[in-house]
Amino acid sequence: MINTNEKSTEEVIGIAREAAEKKGIRHVVVATTRGECGKASAEMMKGSDIELIAVTHSTGFKNIGEQELPEDVRKELKSSGVRIITGTMPFHGIDDCLRKTKGFYSTSIAMADALRLMGQGTKVCVEISCMAVDAGAVPEGEDIIAVAGSRYGADTVLLIKTACTRRILNTRVREVIAKPTEW
């Protein structure tokens, strides 16, 4: 495993591309909120046969009716051949609302917290891989590379066997390629 404590987003995305090419992975799924990771990934994947899927926060995640990925960045990514997925985030749905408003704790919240034991990026990688399958961008049961971060930028790269949210327990983190040792 590569420690990413001192790595830039671009270096982490380079690690993801190298791993995908070495392992013959067809899809790289990257988390992007405002588009910086998406744009950096699009640049890094140029000239490869890798299909890049960028997964955004759901609309309204931060503010009612607001999509954090600006429309001009969305258009730029699409024109670069990036497929963009925006949908309900598995660990930020109804249960998260009830946790925040009623103090309710659920199995999905417990699962998210357990994944965060390995870092926020690990939780997000699992989440975006499910979202990509849910949206039909990646076949269920296929190995992909997922890239996410703990705050802003990318710091985590996982090899994941995909499953849809409905069958999330079929998801397999096959390999931790890179992640921070401190978070």
C-alpha positions in Angstrom: 0.0 0.0 0.0 1.2 3.5 -0.9 1.0 6.0 1.9 -0.6 9.2 0.5 0.0 11.5 3.5 2.5 13.6 1.5 1.0 13.1 -2.0 -0.9 15.6 -4.1 -4.2 14.9 -5.8 -2.4 14.6 -9.1 0.0 12.1 -7.7 -2.8 10.0 -6.3 -4.7 10.0 -9.6 -1.4 9.0 -11.3 -1.3 6.0 -8.9 -4.9 5.1 -9.8 -4.1 5.2 -13.6 -1.0 3.1 -13.2 -2.9 0.5 -11.1 -5.8 0.4 -13.6 -3.4 -0.1 -16.6 -1.3 -2.7 -14.7 -4.4 -4.7 -13.7 -6.4 -4.3 -16.9 -9.2 -2.3 -15.2 -11.6 -0.6 -17.7 -13.3 1.8 -15.3 -12.0 4.4 -12.8 -14.6 6.0 -10.6 -13.6 9.3 -8.9 -15.4 11.4 -6.4 -15.7 15.1 -7.3 -17.6 17.8 -5.5 -16.7 21.0 -7.2 -14.9 19.4 -10.1 -11.2 19.7 -9.3 -10.7 15.9 -8.9 -12.8 15.3 -12.0 -10.8 17.7 -14.1 -7.4 16.4 -12.8 -8.6 12.8 -13.4 -9.7 13.7 -17.0 -6.3 15.2 -17.7 -4.5 12.2 -16.1 -6.5 9.6 -18.0 -6.0 11.2 -21.4 -4.5 8.8 -24.0 -5.7 5.7 -22.1 -8.5 3.2 -22.7 -9.9 3.8 -19.2 -13.4 5.0 -18.9 -13.6 7.7 -16.3 -16.8 8.2 -14.2 -17.0 11.2 -11.9 -19.5 11.0 -9.1 -20.8 14.2 -7.5 -22.6 15.0 -4.3 -26.4 14.7 -4.6 -28.2 17.9 -5.4 -29.2 19.6 -2.2 -26.4 17.9 -0.2 -25.1 21.2 1.1 -27.9 23.7 0.3 -31.5 23.1 -0.8 -31.7 22.8 -4.6 -28.0 23.4 -5.1 -25.6 21.2 -7.1 -22.1 21.8 -5.9 -20.6 20.8 -9.3 -20.9 24.1 -11.4 -22.6 23.7 -14.7 -19.6 25.0 -16.7 -17.4 22.4 -15.0 -20.0 19.7 -15.7 -19.9 20.6 -19.4 -16.1 20.7 -19.5 -15.9 17.2 -18.0 -18.5 15.8 -20.4 -16.7 17.3 -23.4 -13.6 15.5 -22.1 -15.4 12.2 -22.3 -16.1 11.9 -18.6 -19.4 10.3 -17.6 -20.9 12.2 -14.6 -23.1 10.5 -12.0 -25.3 12.5 -9.6 -27.6 10.5 -7.4 -28.6 9.7 -3.8 -25.5 8.8 -1.8 -26.0 5.4 0.0 -24.7 6.6 3.3 -26.4 10.0 3.1 -30.1 9.2 2.5 -33.0 8.9 4.8 -31.0 7.4 7.7 -28.6 10.3 7.7 -31.5 12.7 7.8 -33.0 10.9 10.8 -29.6 10.8 12.5 -29.2 14.6 12.2 -32.8 15.5 13.1 -33.8 12.8 15.6 -30.6 11.3 16.9 -31.5 8.0 15.1 -28.6 5.5 14.6 -29.0 2.9 11.9 -27.2 0.0 10.2 -26.2 2.2 7.2 -24.8 4.8 9.6 -22.9 2.1 11.4 -21.5 0.8 8.1 -20.4 4.2 7.1 -18.7 4.7 10.5 -17.0 1.3 10.2 -15.6 2.1 6.8 -14.3 5.5 8.1 -12.1 3.5 10.5 -9.9 3.1 7.4 -10.4 6.8 6.5 -13.1 9.0 4.9 -11.8 8.2 1.5 -12.4 4.5 2.0 -16.0 5.1 2.9 -16.4 7.4 -0.2 -14.8 4.9 -2.5 -17.3 2.2 -1.5 -20.2 4.7 -1.8 -19.2 6.0 -5.3 -18.7 2.5 -6.6 -22.2 1.6 -5.6 -23.6 4.8 -7.1 -21.8 4.1 -10.4 -23.5 0.6 -10.5 -26.9 2.1 -9.5 -26.6 4.5 -12.4 -25.6 1.8 -14.9 -22.2 3.3 -15.5 -20.3 0.3 -14.3 -21.4 -3.4 -14.5 -22.2 -5.1 -11.2 -19.5 -7.6 -10.2 -16.7 -5.9 -12.2 -13.4 -4.8 -10.7 -12.9 -1.1 -10.8 -10.5 1.5 -9.4 -12.2 4.0 -7.0 -10.6 7.3 -6.1 -11.8 9.6 -3.3 -10.5 11.8 -0.5 -10.9 12.7 3.1 -11.6 16.3 2.6 -10.7 18.1 -0.6 -8.7 16.3 -3.3 -7.9 12.7 -3.6 -6.0 10.5 -1.1 -7.4 7.0 -1.4 -7.3 4.5 -4.3 -9.1 1.1 -3.9 -9.5 -1.9 -6.2 -13.2 -2.7 -5.7 -15.5 -5.5 -7.0 -18.7 -3.6 -7.5 -22.2 -4.2 -6.3 -25.3 -2.0 -6.4 -26.5 -0.3 -3.3 -29.3 -2.8 -2.8 -26.6 -5.5 -2.6 -23.9 -3.4 -1.0 -22.7 -6.4 1.1 -21.5 -8.0 -2.1 -19.0 -5.2 -2.6 -15.5 -6.3 -2.1 -12.5 -4.1 -1.4 -10.0 -6.4 -3.1 -7.0 -4.2 -2.6 -6.0 -1.0 -0.8 -3.7 0.5 -3.4 -3.1 3.9 -1.7 -4.5 5.8 1.3 -3.3 8.0 4.1 -2.0 6.6 7.3 -3.1 9.7 9.2 -6.5 11.4 8.8 
